[in-house]
């Protein structure tokens, strides 16, 4: 007869005792844990380096655009096409990124993205205006692939730190953008022209490629973003209302960002702000997003819903738009700071993509859909803003358009931030 003693049964088999008493078993366990920690840190560093590469290819062009146009004998239309290409490339390549990840694996796909980026950066300085456009298209296609796939890496490799790692990634991305615009003019002087200055950013892409290859050499990420046995059959997110809501939220915040980055200096200069101060205020607007990105996503991800954070930042942005509409010259620094806080919702848009999907495969699909269609919508922003300005001769109607867009963004963001899955 057996009686229950209330104790947890202990496996006293020889094999179990052998496992526990095997020489070096504790040391092996410690070494395994240390290896995982070091591997995770190295992967985090690789993510940061990838992020640093996702804006300089774009922001480095602006400071040297006049010099490049004069050297190439290019028209203003050519310059307009050059500055429009990134948004269109982000849309097209972004939609193709999940397919690439399924075909070659996540680690290889991001490695390909960095290689394409580096090649495009070099290609675009080798010849005339058409080659510059072609090289820019290649470089921004590489950026678009990485834009879509890095949130999947965060989801699959840092599941307990999604908010923190999204914030680090976003802050690094924004820092890279600021670095591109700030460091390119000194590179122009040091290297003797716009061609080597723009091509020099390929070095940063190659450094990121080497670190990425080392961080993912074990193949642990090979299946990230691809369907797994427990994921069930793939389904199209085009039939998911929540996926479209996330896409609308992402697209409208990018719509506002593209308009502000392209038009804010001219709006401020029309209000009496000097050219130098207008450029400085644009830099302040970009930098204010860095501390927000490092703190808010981590806090928001700990909560079931991110809606309150999304709407809160959006209200700051609305206040800045109303200030620029009603009294742009009265307090340009204040309006810029408020607008910068509102645009910091970009980090929450990326966090939402990761949190609204159950699996890495669905995250890849949602990221591709949101960024592909979202950047297509965003590319219309600067054109529509300028068209309304040309038609009316003022800034009232263009800013009314932005206020309406941001109001819709608040509604979409509130819905997208609620704790549900696509």
C-alpha positions as CSV (number, residue, x, y, z in Angstrom):
1,X,0.0,0.0,0.0
2,X,1.2,3.5,-0.9
3,X,0.5,6.6,1.2
4,X,0.8,10.2,0.2
5,X,3.4,12.0,2.4
6,X,2.9,15.5,1.0
7,X,6.5,15.7,-0.3
8,X,7.5,16.3,-3.9
9,X,8.8,13.1,-5.4
10,X,12.5,13.0,-6.1
11,X,14.0,11.2,-9.0
12,X,16.7,9.0,-7.4
13,X,17.5,7.1,-10.5
14,X,21.2,6.6,-11.3
15,X,20.9,8.6,-14.5
16,X,19.5,11.6,-12.7
17,X,22.2,11.4,-10.1
18,X,24.8,11.1,-12.9
19,X,23.4,14.3,-14.4
20,X,23.6,16.2,-11.2
21,X,27.0,15.0,-10.1
22,X,28.7,14.9,-13.5
23,X,32.0,16.8,-13.4
24,X,31.8,20.2,-14.9
25,X,28.0,20.2,-15.3
26,X,27.5,23.3,-13.2
27,X,30.3,25.0,-15.0
28,X,28.8,24.1,-18.3
29,X,25.4,25.5,-17.3
30,X,27.1,28.8,-16.2
31,X,29.0,29.0,-19.4
32,X,25.9,28.4,-21.4
33,X,24.1,31.2,-19.6
34,X,27.1,33.5,-20.0
35,X,27.2,32.7,-23.7
36,X,23.5,33.6,-24.1
37,X,24.0,36.9,-22.2
38,X,27.0,37.9,-24.3
39,X,25.2,36.8,-27.5
40,X,22.2,38.9,-26.5
41,X,24.4,42.0,-25.9
42,X,26.2,41.5,-29.1
43,X,22.9,41.2,-31.0
44,X,21.7,44.4,-29.3
45,X,24.9,46.2,-30.4
46,X,24.3,44.9,-33.9
47,X,20.7,46.2,-33.9
48,X,22.0,49.7,-32.8
49,X,24.6,49.7,-35.6
50,X,22.0,48.7,-38.2
51,X,19.7,51.5,-36.9
52,X,22.5,54.1,-37.2
53,X,22.6,53.3,-40.9
54,X,18.9,53.8,-41.7
55,X,18.9,57.6,-42.1
56,X,22.3,59.0,-43.1
57,X,21.8,57.9,-46.7
58,X,18.9,60.3,-46.8
59,X,19.8,63.1,-44.4
60,X,23.4,63.4,-45.8
61,X,22.0,64.6,-49.1
62,X,20.3,67.8,-48.0
63,X,23.4,69.8,-46.9
64,X,25.2,69.0,-50.2
65,X,22.2,69.1,-52.5
66,X,23.1,72.5,-53.9
67,X,26.7,71.5,-54.5
68,X,25.7,68.3,-56.2
69,X,23.2,70.0,-58.5
70,X,25.8,72.6,-59.6
71,X,28.4,69.9,-60.2
72,X,25.9,67.7,-62.2
73,X,24.1,70.6,-63.9
74,X,20.9,69.0,-62.7
75,X,17.5,70.8,-62.5
76,X,15.2,71.6,-59.6
77,X,12.9,68.8,-60.9
78,X,15.7,66.3,-60.6
79,X,16.2,67.5,-57.0
80,X,12.5,67.0,-56.3
81,X,12.7,63.5,-57.6
82,X,15.8,62.7,-55.6
83,X,14.1,63.8,-52.3
84,X,10.9,61.9,-53.2
85,X,12.6,58.6,-54.0
86,X,13.2,57.5,-50.4
87,X,9.5,57.4,-49.5
88,X,8.5,55.5,-52.7
89,X,11.4,53.1,-52.2
90,X,10.4,52.5,-48.6
91,X,6.9,51.6,-49.7
92,X,7.8,49.2,-52.5
93,X,10.8,47.4,-50.8
94,X,8.9,47.4,-47.5
95,X,6.1,45.3,-48.9
96,X,8.7,42.9,-50.3
97,X,10.7,42.5,-47.1
98,X,8.6,39.7,-45.5
99,X,8.9,37.7,-48.7
100,X,12.7,38.1,-48.6
101,X,12.9,37.0,-44.9
102,X,10.9,33.9,-45.6
103,X,13.1,32.9,-48.6
104,X,16.6,33.4,-47.0
105,X,16.0,33.8,-43.3
106,X,15.9,36.9,-41.1
107,X,19.7,37.2,-40.4
108,X,20.6,36.8,-44.1
109,X,17.8,39.2,-45.2
110,X,19.2,42.0,-43.0
111,X,22.7,41.2,-44.1
112,X,21.5,41.5,-47.7
113,X,19.8,44.8,-46.8
114,X,23.1,46.2,-45.4
115,X,25.0,45.0,-48.5
116,X,22.5,46.6,-50.8
117,X,22.7,49.9,-48.8
118,X,26.5,50.0,-49.0
119,X,26.5,49.3,-52.7
120,X,23.9,51.9,-53.4
121,X,25.8,54.5,-51.4
122,X,28.9,53.9,-53.6
123,X,27.0,53.6,-56.9
124,X,25.2,56.9,-56.6
125,X,28.4,58.9,-56.7
126,X,30.1,57.2,-59.7
127,X,28.4,59.1,-62.5
128,X,25.8,61.6,-63.6
129,X,22.3,62.6,-62.5
130,X,20.6,59.4,-63.5
131,X,23.2,57.2,-61.7
132,X,22.7,59.3,-58.6
133,X,18.9,58.6,-58.8
134,X,19.5,54.9,-59.4
135,X,22.0,54.6,-56.6
136,X,19.7,56.4,-54.2
137,X,16.9,54.0,-55.2
138,X,19.2,51.0,-54.4
139,X,20.4,52.4,-51.1
140,X,16.9,53.3,-49.9
141,X,15.7,49.8,-50.9
142,X,18.3,48.4,-48.5
143,X,17.1,50.8,-45.8
144,X,13.5,49.7,-46.4
145,X,14.2,46.0,-46.0
146,X,15.9,46.7,-42.6
147,X,13.2,49.1,-41.5
148,X,10.6,46.3,-41.8
149,X,12.7,43.5,-40.4
150,X,14.3,45.0,-37.3
151,X,11.0,45.1,-35.4
152,X,10.7,41.4,-36.1
153,X,14.2,40.8,-34.6
154,X,13.1,42.8,-31.5
155,X,10.0,40.7,-31.2
156,X,11.7,37.3,-31.6
157,X,15.0,37.9,-29.9
158,X,14.0,40.3,-27.0
159,X,10.4,39.2,-26.2
160,X,10.7,40.4,-22.6
161,X,12.2,43.8,-23.6
162,X,10.2,44.8,-26.6
163,X,9.6,48.3,-25.4
164,X,13.1,48.9,-24.3
165,X,14.8,47.5,-27.4
166,X,12.3,49.4,-29.7
167,X,13.2,52.6,-27.9
168,X,16.9,51.9,-28.2
169,X,16.5,51.1,-31.9
170,X,14.4,54.2,-32.6
171,X,16.7,56.5,-30.7
172,X,19.7,55.0,-32.6
173,X,17.8,55.6,-35.9
174,X,17.1,59.2,-35.0
175,X,20.7,59.7,-33.9
176,X,21.9,58.3,-37.2
177,X,19.7,60.9,-39.0
178,X,21.1,63.7,-37.0
179,X,24.7,62.4,-37.6
180,X,24.1,62.3,-41.3
181,X,23.1,65.9,-41.6
182,X,25.6,67.2,-39.1
183,X,28.7,65.2,-40.1
184,X,28.4,65.4,-43.9
185,X,29.5,69.0,-44.4
186,X,32.8,68.4,-42.5
187,X,33.3,65.3,-44.5
188,X,32.8,67.3,-47.7
189,X,35.6,69.7,-46.6
190,X,37.9,66.9,-45.4
191,X,37.5,64.5,-48.3
192,X,37.4,67.1,-51.1
193,X,33.9,67.0,-52.5
194,X,30.3,65.8,-52.3
195,X,31.0,62.5,-53.9
196,X,33.5,61.0,-51.4
197,X,31.5,62.6,-48.5
198,X,28.3,60.8,-49.5
199,X,30.1,57.6,-50.4
200,X,31.9,57.6,-47.0
201,X,28.7,56.5,-45.3
202,X,29.1,53.1,-46.9
203,X,31.9,52.5,-44.3
204,X,29.4,52.6,-41.5
205,X,27.2,50.2,-43.4
206,X,30.1,47.7,-43.8
207,X,30.9,48.0,-40.1
208,X,27.3,47.2,-39.2
209,X,27.4,44.3,-41.7
210,X,30.5,42.7,-40.0
211,X,29.1,43.0,-36.5
212,X,25.7,41.7,-37.7
213,X,27.3,38.7,-39.3
214,X,29.3,37.9,-36.0
215,X,26.2,38.4,-33.8
216,X,24.0,36.0,-35.9
217,X,26.7,33.5,-37.0
218,X,25.1,30.7,-34.9
219,X,22.0,30.7,-37.1
220,X,19.7,31.2,-34.1
221,X,17.7,33.7,-36.1
222,X,17.5,31.7,-39.3
223,X,13.8,31.0,-38.9
224,X,12.7,34.2,-37.4
225,X,9.9,35.8,-39.4
226,X,9.1,32.5,-41.1
227,X,6.1,30.3,-40.3
228,X,6.8,27.8,-37.5
229,X,5.1,24.5,-36.8
230,X,2.8,26.0,-34.1
231,X,2.0,29.1,-36.0
232,X,-0.8,27.6,-38.2
233,X,-1.3,28.4,-41.8
234,X,-0.3,31.9,-43.1
235,X,-3.2,34.3,-43.6
236,X,-3.3,37.6,-45.3
237,X,-3.5,40.6,-43.0
238,X,-5.2,42.6,-45.8
239,X,-8.5,41.3,-44.4
240,X,-7.7,42.4,-40.8
241,X,-9.3,45.7,-39.7
242,X,-6.8,46.0,-36.9
243,X,-3.9,45.6,-39.4
244,X,-5.3,48.4,-41.5
245,X,-5.7,50.6,-38.4
246,X,-2.1,50.0,-37.4
247,X,-1.1,50.9,-41.0
248,X,-3.2,54.1,-41.0
249,X,-1.6,55.1,-37.6
250,X,1.9,54.4,-38.9
251,X,1.2,56.1,-42.2
252,X,-0.3,59.3,-40.8
253,X,2.5,59.8,-38.3
254,X,5.0,59.4,-41.1
255,X,2.9,61.8,-43.3
256,X,3.3,64.5,-40.6
257,X,7.0,63.8,-40.2
258,X,7.7,64.0,-43.9
259,X,5.9,67.4,-44.2
260,X,7.5,68.9,-41.1
261,X,11.1,67.8,-42.1
262,X,10.6,69.2,-45.6
263,X,8.6,72.4,-44.9
264,X,9.2,73.6,-41.3
265,X,12.2,75.8,-42.1
266,X,10.4,77.6,-44.8
267,X,7.3,78.1,-42.6
268,X,9.5,79.6,-39.8
269,X,11.4,81.8,-42.2
270,X,8.2,83.2,-43.6
271,X,7.3,84.1,-40.0
272,X,10.5,86.1,-39.6
273,X,12.9,83.4,-38.2
274,X,16.4,83.6,-39.7
275,X,17.6,80.8,-42.0
276,X,20.2,79.7,-39.4
277,X,17.7,79.6,-36.5
278,X,15.2,77.7,-38.7
279,X,17.7,75.0,-39.4
280,X,18.7,74.9,-35.7
281,X,15.0,74.5,-34.7
282,X,14.7,71.6,-37.2
283,X,17.6,69.9,-35.5
284,X,16.1,70.5,-32.0
285,X,12.9,68.9,-33.3
286,X,14.8,65.8,-34.3
287,X,16.8,65.5,-31.1
288,X,13.9,65.8,-28.7
289,X,12.6,62.4,-30.0
290,X,15.8,60.6,-28.7
291,X,15.1,60.8,-24.9
292,X,11.4,60.1,-25.5
293,X,12.3,57.0,-27.6
294,X,14.5,55.7,-24.8
295,X,11.9,56.0,-22.1
296,X,8.3,56.0,-23.3
297,X,8.2,52.7,-25.3
298,X,9.6,50.7,-22.4
299,X,7.0,52.2,-20.1
300,X,4.1,51.8,-22.6
301,X,5.0,48.2,-23.4
302,X,4.6,47.2,-19.7
303,X,0.9,48.2,-19.8
304,X,-1.8,46.3,-21.6
305,X,-2.8,49.3,-23.7
306,X,-0.6,51.9,-25.3
307,X,-3.5,54.1,-26.3
308,X,-3.1,56.7,-23.6
309,X,0.6,57.3,-24.4
310,X,-0.2,57.6,-28.1
311,X,-3.0,60.1,-27.6
312,X,-1.0,62.1,-25.0
313,X,1.9,62.6,-27.4
314,X,-0.5,63.4,-30.2
315,X,-2.1,66.2,-28.1
316,X,1.3,67.9,-27.8
317,X,1.7,67.6,-31.6
318,X,-1.7,69.2,-32.1
319,X,-0.8,72.1,-29.8
320,X,2.4,72.7,-31.8
321,X,0.4,72.7,-35.1
322,X,-2.1,75.2,-33.8
323,X,0.7,77.4,-32.6
324,X,2.3,77.4,-36.0
325,X,-1.0,78.1,-37.6
326,X,-2.2,81.0,-35.4
327,X,1.1,82.7,-34.3
328,X,4.2,81.1,-35.9
329,X,6.5,83.9,-35.0
330,X,5.3,84.4,-31.4
331,X,7.1,81.3,-29.9
332,X,8.8,79.3,-32.6
333,X,10.9,77.3,-30.1
334,X,7.8,76.3,-28.0
335,X,5.9,75.3,-31.1
336,X,8.9,73.2,-32.3
337,X,9.3,71.5,-29.0
338,X,5.6,70.6,-28.9
339,X,5.6,69.4,-32.5
340,X,8.8,67.3,-31.7
341,X,7.0,65.7,-28.7
342,X,4.1,64.8,-31.0
343,X,6.3,63.3,-33.7
344,X,8.0,61.1,-31.0
345,X,5.0,58.8,-31.4
346,X,7.1,57.1,-34.1
347,X,8.7,54.9,-31.5
348,X,5.2,53.9,-30.2
349,X,4.1,53.1,-33.8
350,X,7.0,50.6,-34.0
351,X,6.2,49.2,-30.6
352,X,2.6,48.8,-31.6
353,X,3.6,46.7,-34.6
354,X,5.5,44.3,-32.4
355,X,2.8,44.1,-29.7
356,X,-0.2,43.6,-32.0
357,X,1.1,40.4,-33.6
358,X,1.3,37.0,-31.8
359,X,4.2,35.5,-33.8
360,X,7.4,36.6,-35.5
361,X,5.9,35.6,-38.9
362,X,2.8,37.8,-38.2
363,X,5.1,40.7,-37.0
364,X,7.0,40.5,-40.3
365,X,3.7,40.6,-42.2
366,X,2.3,43.5,-40.2
367,X,5.6,45.5,-40.3
368,X,5.7,45.1,-44.1
369,X,2.1,46.1,-44.5
370,X,2.2,49.1,-42.1
371,X,5.5,50.4,-43.4
372,X,4.9,49.6,-47.1
373,X,1.5,51.2,-47.4
374,X,2.3,53.7,-44.6
375,X,5.3,55.2,-46.4
376,X,3.3,55.3,-49.6
377,X,0.8,57.6,-47.8
378,X,3.6,59.6,-46.2
379,X,5.2,60.3,-49.6
380,X,2.1,62.3,-50.6
381,X,2.5,64.6,-47.6
382,X,5.1,67.1,-48.8
383,X,3.6,67.2,-52.2
384,X,0.1,68.0,-50.9
385,X,1.3,70.5,-48.4
386,X,3.3,72.4,-51.1
387,X,0.4,72.2,-53.6
388,X,-2.1,73.7,-51.1
389,X,0.5,76.4,-50.3
390,X,0.8,77.2,-54.0
391,X,-2.9,77.3,-54.6
392,X,-3.7,79.6,-51.6
393,X,-0.5,81.6,-51.3
394,X,-0.5,81.0,-47.5
395,X,-0.1,78.4,-44.8
396,X,-3.6,78.2,-43.4
397,X,-5.1,75.5,-45.6
398,X,-1.9,73.3,-45.5
399,X,-1.9,73.4,-41.7
400,X,-5.6,72.6,-41.6
401,X,-4.8,69.5,-43.6
402,X,-2.1,68.5,-41.1
403,X,-4.4,69.1,-38.1
404,X,-7.1,66.9,-39.7
405,X,-4.5,64.2,-40.5
406,X,-3.2,64.3,-36.9
407,X,-6.7,64.1,-35.5
408,X,-7.4,61.0,-37.6
409,X,-4.0,59.7,-36.4
410,X,-5.1,60.1,-32.8
411,X,-8.2,58.0,-33.4
412,X,-6.3,55.3,-35.3
413,X,-3.6,55.3,-32.7
414,X,-6.1,54.9,-29.8
415,X,-7.6,51.9,-31.5
416,X,-4.2,50.4,-32.5
417,X,-2.9,50.8,-29.0
418,X,-5.6,48.6,-27.4
419,X,-4.4,45.1,-26.3
420,X,-5.6,42.9,-29.2
421,X,-4.0,40.9,-32.0
422,X,-4.3,41.0,-35.7
